[in-house]
């Protein structure tokens, strides 16, 4: 684990991160599990959870930024495909808006750091 690593990373599962799953479970069932103390990142390191963020303006690790960008683009494509399936509860319009949001996030991750 990079204890001297000053960078902020993204979880390897940036789109379906543990914090998002925890929030969904808490909202749905009133259950909240503990977050792990360390997580695997998009660049392959294991770092303290506190050194990760899903927000593009906070992530300083370039490899993690690229990983998050590609994951958000992949997820946007997946959402659009789901919206086009017959019988799905996800309408094409809702799927398109969600995909646009993830593509915008991907663009933010590819942007320059300031």
C-alpha positions in Angstrom: 0.0 0.0 0.0 1.4 3.4 -0.9 1.5 5.0 2.5 3.7 7.9 1.1 1.4 8.3 -1.9 -0.1 11.9 -1.8 -2.6 11.3 -4.6 -6.3 11.0 -4.4 -7.5 7.9 -6.3 -10.8 6.3 -7.5 -12.1 2.9 -6.5 -11.6 0.3 -9.1 -15.4 0.0 -9.3 -15.8 3.8 -9.5 -19.3 3.6 -11.1 -20.6 1.0 -8.6 -18.5 2.0 -5.7 -18.9 0.6 -2.2 -20.2 3.9 -0.8 -22.9 4.1 -3.5 -24.0 0.6 -2.7 -24.0 1.3 1.0 -26.1 4.4 0.5 -28.6 2.5 -1.6 -28.9 -0.3 1.0 -29.4 2.2 3.7 -32.1 4.1 1.8 -33.8 0.9 0.8 -33.6 -1.4 3.8 -32.3 0.9 6.6 -29.1 -1.1 6.8 -25.6 0.4 6.6 -22.6 -1.8 6.6 -19.1 -0.5 7.5 -17.0 0.8 4.7 -13.6 -0.9 4.2 -10.5 0.8 5.6 -8.6 0.1 2.3 -9.8 -0.3 -1.3 -8.3 -1.3 -4.6 -8.0 1.7 -6.9 -8.3 2.2 -10.7 -4.5 2.3 -10.9 -4.2 -1.0 -9.0 -3.0 0.2 -5.6 -4.6 -0.5 -2.3 -5.0 2.7 -0.5 -7.0 4.0 2.5 -10.6 4.5 1.6 -10.3 8.1 2.8 -7.8 8.7 -0.1 -10.4 8.0 -2.8 -13.1 10.1 -4.3 -15.6 9.6 -7.1 -15.5 13.3 -7.9 -13.3 14.3 -10.9 -12.2 17.6 -9.3 -10.7 15.7 -6.4 -8.8 12.8 -8.1 -5.1 13.6 -8.6 -3.9 10.2 -9.8 -3.7 10.3 -13.6 -4.0 6.5 -14.0 -7.1 6.6 -11.8 -8.6 9.5 -13.8 -8.1 7.5 -17.0 -9.7 4.4 -15.4 -12.7 6.4 -14.2 -13.1 8.0 -17.6 -13.2 4.7 -19.4 -15.5 3.1 -16.8 -18.0 6.0 -17.1 -18.0 5.7 -20.9 -18.4 1.9 -20.7 -21.3 2.4 -18.2 -23.0 5.0 -20.4 -23.0 2.5 -23.3 -24.4 -0.2 -21.1 -27.2 2.1 -19.9 -28.2 3.0 -23.4 -28.3 -0.7 -24.4 -30.5 -1.4 -21.4 -32.9 1.4 -22.3 -33.3 -0.1 -25.8 -34.2 -3.6 -24.6 -37.9 -4.5 -24.9 -39.7 -5.0 -21.6 -37.2 -3.0 -19.5 -38.5 -0.5 -17.0 -35.9 1.9 -18.1 -37.3 4.2 -20.8 -35.0 5.2 -23.7 -35.3 8.9 -22.6 -34.2 8.1 -19.0 -31.4 5.9 -20.3 -30.2 8.6 -22.6 -30.2 11.2 -19.7 -28.2 8.8 -17.5 -25.8 8.0 -20.3 -25.3 11.7 -20.9 -24.5 12.2 -17.2 -21.9 9.5 -17.3 -20.4 10.8 -20.5 -20.1 14.2 -18.9 -18.4 12.7 -15.9 -16.0 10.9 -18.3 -15.2 14.2 -19.9 -14.5 15.8 -16.5 -12.1 13.0 -15.6 -10.3 13.5 -18.9 -10.0 17.3 -18.3 -6.9 19.0 -17.1 -6.3 19.4 -13.4 -6.4 22.9 -11.9 
